[in-house]
Amino acid sequence: MEFPIISSKYDYVNKFINTIAPVVVNEYIARKGQKKLFPSTVIAMACLESGYNVNAESLFGIKGDGVYLPTKEYINNTWISIEDSFKIYPTLSEAVKGLYDLMLWSHYDLATSSICSKDECRALQTCGYATDPDYADKLICIVNDYNLTLFDDYAVVTIEKLPADEDKNIETNSYVVQ
């Protein structure tokens, strides 16, 4: 099975997804046996949280010590604009690892125990990952619009082919968009 390549009508979407997907899939495979989110969900989160910007200061919108950025939060049925502190990761790979590390927290067990991307997106909202009441629907739309479950299928097939004791340093055929 060859590594999937997304080819939508939007060049910026293709560039973003085809850049981040190999990193997300590699991390998913490397974490074989751990609680984790499907690659499709993680890619959709990055699309939504960064605005399809691989160089965004906060790729996943993970709050914590880092940089103060303007954001909107949905609180008491009202959108408010605030500045909040977001974690900054020096590389794309470290940002993906940071998200997967966050998902190890028991607070996200409902999401990491889901058996499909759609349920996982809904569980992320239930767990409070974002305040946007439409967060799950937005993620699901991104997954569906760009057929991101292809990356889940690739990762699962790759894991099934691994020897039982192999769980680190997995390489995929990555595609670099020029």
For each residue, the residues with C-beta under 8 A, 3 or more apart:
1: 153 154 157 158
2: 173
3: 21 22 25 154 172 173 174 175
4: 21 150 151 153 154
5: 18 175
6: 13 14 17 18 21 146 147 148 150
7: 14
8: 13 14 145 146
9:
10: 13 14
11: 14 15
12: 15 16 52
13: 6 8 10 16 17 47 52 146
14: 6 7 8 10 11 17 18 177
15: 11 12 18 19 54 177
16: 12 13 19 20 46 47 50 52 53 54
17: 6 13 14 20 21 43 47 146 148
18: 5 6 14 15 21 175 176 177
19: 15 16 22 23 54 92 176 177
20: 16 17 23 24 43 46 54 92 96
21: 3 4 6 17 18 24 25 39 43 151 175
22: 3 19 25 26 172 173 174 175
23: 19 20 26 27 92 93 96
24: 20 21 27 28 39 42 43 46 96 151
25: 3 21 22 28 29 39 151 154 155 158 172
26: 22 23 29 30 170 171 172
27: 23 24 30 31 93 96 97 100
28: 24 25 31 36 38 39 42 100 155
29: 25 26 32 155 158 159 162 170 172
30: 26 27 167 168 169 170
31: 27 28 34 36 100 167
32: 29 159 162 166 167
33: 167
34: 31 100 104
35: 103 104 108 109 112 113
36: 28 31 100 103 112
37: 41 42 45 99 100 103 111 112 120 124
38: 28 41 42 116 117 120 149 151 152 155
39: 21 24 25 28 42 43 148 151 152 154 155
40: 43 44 117 143 148 149 150 151 152
41: 37 38 44 45 117 120 121 124 139 143
42: 24 28 37 38 39 45 46 96 99 100
43: 17 20 21 24 39 40 46 47 142 143 148 151
44: 40 41 47 48 117 121 139 140 142 143 148
45: 37 41 42 48 49 60 99 124 139
46: 16 20 24 42 43 49 50 59 60
47: 13 16 17 43 44 50 52 142
48: 44 45 51 135 138 139 142
49: 45 46 56 58 59 60 61
50: 16 46 47 53 54 56 58 59 60 61
51: 48 56
52: 12 13 16 47
53: 16 50 56
54: 15 16 19 20 50 59 92
55:
56: 49 50 51 53 59
57: 67 69 86 88
58: 49 50 61 62 66 67 69 86 87 88
59: 46 49 50 54 56 89 92 95 96 99
60: 45 46 49 50 95 98 99
61: 49 50 58 71 86 130
62: 58 86 87 98 99 102
63: 84 85 86 87
64: 85 86 87
65: 85 87
66: 58 85 86 87 88
67: 57 58 85 86 88
68: 83 84 85 86
69: 57 58 83 84 86
70: 81 82 83
71: 61 81 82 83 84 86
72: 79 80 81 82
73: 79 80 82 84 131
74: 77 78 79 80 131 132 133
75: 78 80 131
76:
77: 74
78: 74 75
79: 72 73 74
80: 72 73 74 75
81: 70 71 72
82: 70 71 72 73
83: 68 69 70 71
84: 63 68 69 71 73
85: 63 64 65 66 67 68
86: 57 58 61 62 63 64 66 67 68 69 71
87: 58 62 63 64 65 66 98
88: 57 58 66 67
89: 59 92 94 95 97 98
90: 94
91: 94 95
92: 19 20 23 54 59 89 95 96
93: 23 27 96 97
94: 89 90 91 97 98
95: 59 60 89 91 92 98 99
96: 20 23 24 27 42 59 92 93 99 100
97: 27 89 93 94 100 101
98: 60 62 87 89 94 95 101 102
99: 37 42 45 59 60 62 95 96 102 103
100: 27 28 31 34 36 37 42 96 97 103 104
101: 97 98 104
102: 62 98 99 105 108
103: 35 36 37 99 100 108 111 112
104: 34 35 100 101 108 112
105: 102 108
106: 109
107: 127 128
108: 35 102 103 104 105 111 112 123 124 127 129
109: 35 106 112 113
110: 113 114 123 126 127
111: 37 103 108 114 120 123 124 126 127 129
112: 35 36 37 103 104 108 109 120
113: 35 109 110 123
114: 110 111 117 119 120 122 123
115: 119
116: 38 119 120
117: 38 40 41 44 114 120 121 140 143 148 149 152
118: 121 122 140 143
119: 114 115 116 122 123
120: 37 38 41 111 112 114 116 117 123 124
121: 41 44 117 118 124 125 135 136 139 140 143
122: 114 118 119 125 126 136 140
123: 108 110 111 113 114 119 120 126 127
124: 37 41 45 108 111 120 121 127 129 130 135 136 139
125: 121 122 128 129 130 133 135 136
126: 110 111 122 123
127: 107 108 110 111 123 124
128: 107 125 131
129: 108 111 124 125 135
130: 61 124 125 135
131: 73 74 75 128 135
132: 74 135 138
133: 74 125
134: 137 138
135: 48 121 124 125 129 130 131 132 138 139
136: 121 122 124 125 139 140
137: 134 140 141
138: 48 132 134 135 141 142
139: 41 44 45 48 121 124 135 136 142 143
140: 44 117 118 121 122 136 137 143 144
141: 137 138 144 145
142: 43 44 47 48 138 139 145 146 148
143: 40 41 43 44 117 118 121 139 140 146 148 149
144: 140 141 147
145: 8 141 142
146: 6 8 13 17 142 143
147: 6 144 150
148: 6 17 39 40 43 44 117 142 143 151 152
149: 38 40 117 143 152 153
150: 4 6 40 147 153 154
151: 4 21 24 25 38 39 40 43 148 154 155
152: 38 39 40 117 148 149 155 156
153: 1 4 149 150 156 157
154: 1 3 4 25 39 150 151 157 158 172
155: 25 28 29 38 39 151 152 158 159
156: 152 153 159 160
157: 1 153 154 160 161
158: 1 25 29 154 155 161 162 170 172
159: 29 32 155 156 162
160: 156 157
161: 157 158
162: 29 32 158 159 166 167 170
163: 166
164:
165:
166: 32 162 163 170
167: 30 31 32 33 162
168: 30
169: 30
170: 26 29 30 158 162 166
171: 26
172: 3 22 25 26 29 154 158
173: 2 3 22
174: 3 22
175: 3 5 18 21 22
176: 18 19
177: 14 15 18 19
178:
